[in-house]
Structure formats: C-alpha cells, structure tokens
Amino acid sequence: MTCPLQTEQTDLLLDYSAGRLPFRGMDALAEHMKTCRDCASFLREQKAVWDALDLWDPGPVSLDFNRRLWQRIDAAAAVPWYTSLADWFRFDNWKPMIPLTAAILVIAAGFVLDHPGARNPASGISVREADQVEQTLDDIQLLNQLDAVIPASAPDDKRGASKPM
Amino acid sequence: MLQGVNTIVGAAPAPDLDAQLMLRVRDGDEHSFGILLEKHRNPVIHFVYRMVQDRAVAEELSQEVFLRVYRSRGTYEPTARFTTWLFRIATHLALNWLRDGRKERGHQRLDAPMKTEKDGDIPGREVPDRKPSAEQRMVYETRLQEIREAIALLPEKQRAAVLMHKYEEMDYSQISNVLECSESAVKSLLFRAYEALRARLAHMDTGGAR
C-alpha cells in the first residue's frame, strides 16, 4: 500500500482515525501502520486530538428554547405589512451597500472627468452665449436682406459716381 | 487499494426525509416544522456554541437560524440536503457574529450557572464522572479550557470545518456545500486545522474519552 502521507492523502488517515473508512480500507491502513512509523505517529496524535475533542460536552440547551422560538415566530407573523416594509428600508439593511455605492460613484466620477467631451454640449451653454448666438443669427439674416437689396441699386450708384466727370 | 477505499466511501445518497418535512412546512404544516426543530435544535445550538463559545449568543443565533428557516418556507426548494442548508445558515450567522467582533463584549464562563425553566440553576458544566473529586474536576476544567482555546485559535473557516467534521460527522462533500467551497479546499482546511490541533492537544492523551 502506498503511504497516505507520501501521497498527500491525509484525509484517509483522518477518516481512519474517525472510524469512517469501510472495513477493507480500515484493514489495509491497519496493515500499513505496522510498517510505517510516520503514519502510526500521525494516527496516535490524531487520536489524542479526537479523544480530547470528545471531552467537550456543550451542555444542556435551555428548556424554553422552543417556546421562545415560537413566540418570535408568532410575533413576526403578527407584524403588519407596513412595519415589515419599514424594516426593509432600515439603514442597517442598506449598510452593506454603502461601500459598493461609494465605489460606483468614484468610478462614475472618474469616467466623467476622464471624458469631458462625452458631456452634452448643450448643457454647458450659458445665457450670454445663447444671446450671442441669437445675435449672430440675426446679423446673418440682416446681411442676407441687404444682399437682396444692394444689387438693384448698385448700377445707379456707379452712374452717379461718373456724372461729375 | 486506495482507489478501492475511495470508491467504497462514495455511497448512494439516502432520501432526505428532512427535505420532505420541509416541503410539508412549505405547504403550511407547522407540526412538521416542530419535528425538524426537535431533531436539529441541539446539533445546531451545539455547533454554534462551539463556534462562538458563548452560551447565550449561541442560543440567540440558533433562534435566528430556525426563524430564517421558517420564514423561507414559502420559497423552499430541496436543491440540497436540508442539513446542508440549515448548517449553511448557522455557519453564516456564526461567522458574521465573529467577524463583527461582538465576541469582545464578554465571554460567559463555561462554569457559569444556567437558568432552567424550573427557575433553578444547574451547573453549566458537568464532569462525566458522577462524583468527581475536586482534583478530577480541576484536571477536567484545565483540559476543557485548553481544548476551547485550541479551537478558538483556529481561523474561522477551519474551525467550522473541524466542528462539522468531528461533531456533526459530515463528509467532505457536505462540508464543502455548507462552506460553499471545493472538496479539495475542505480537505486542505481540515488538514491544516487538525495539524494545528495536534500541535496543541496531542500531549493530552486521555486514553479514550468516550
């Protein structure tokens, strides 16, 4: 049999110590133990731990455990729906979300600062800039109107200019 | 040979009667919840007690475990063994309590008296012998203190793994489902935990406690 310690199959030794191996496995390991000092030592120490842990008796449970539990169940059932809803919105319930929300906000802020061009250009125009744009558009319209009038009067102007000569 | 050993260990799973009871609870049968409570109350309380090492806290957390089970009855689906689900809740609550650092608020001594329903105080600890001498009791208390400290010194997940392996007799697969990790991770946790316990407790050769 291959040594469980050498093949890192210590779970077999733990199961053997706990008596949870099937008969054939127990038999094979018992045989191996006769010739392997390391495994024998491992098992001796493990058995000491196992026996020590057996000493730890957790003691009796409160006799009114069930009664208290049923009281809590009944109390929970009697709570109106709006109280349960209010409980759900309690700060304690959302506390675990705070670090996540903060992280998301930091990432979002970083993204916005890193990509200023991604902002909506219209959102950055002030009232003054809007007035200037409107004024410019009015000027362009006025010039267009002047262009429409000037071609008709231009030959007269040329004629008038040549008269004194 | 080792392959043979491993093959035999993996047996066919037995039908989960607890899951069937829980399905009845889902259908409104409170009596079935009472049966489940009666069956699993002590193992859960003992597990949580050994995790947090505080009797009052252990009972409070165990109440929360069963309360959560009851509240979740409407959405219960038997996707895993009932005990796996139960101990997963218990482990989460115990680990959260330990991580919250509430354990610093004061340990109850193991020898502190416990109130009973009959308004009487019974000793928190009982020595296995019927009439132990003062010396025997002192030796027992000293050993117990060492054991408790050795367990308390284990990292939380190792502690949970050892307690489920030793006292609840869970196999690696079930422990891995409770702790939501792989079986190899559980084997590693157990190996390191028992290694630490062997270093601290191997000198305590009790010659077979039970």
Interface residues (C-beta under 8 A of the other chain):
Chain A: M1 T2 P4 T7 Q9 T10 D11 L12 L14 D15 A18 R20 L21 P22 R24 G25 A28 R44 E45 Q46 A48 V49 W50 D51 A52 L53 D54 L55 W56 D57 P58 G59 P60 V61 S62 L63 D64 F65 N66 R68 L69 R72 I73 A76
Chain B: M1 L2 G4 V5 I8 V9 G34 L37 E38 R41 N42 I45 H46 Y49 R50 R55 E59 S62 Q63 F66 L67 Y70 R71 L110 M114 K115 T116 E117 K118 I122 G124 R125 E126 P128 Y140 R143 L144 E146 I147 R148 I151 H165 K166 Y167 E169 D171 Y172 K187 L190 F191 Y194 L197 R198 L201 A202 H203 M204 D205 T206 G207 G208 A209 R210
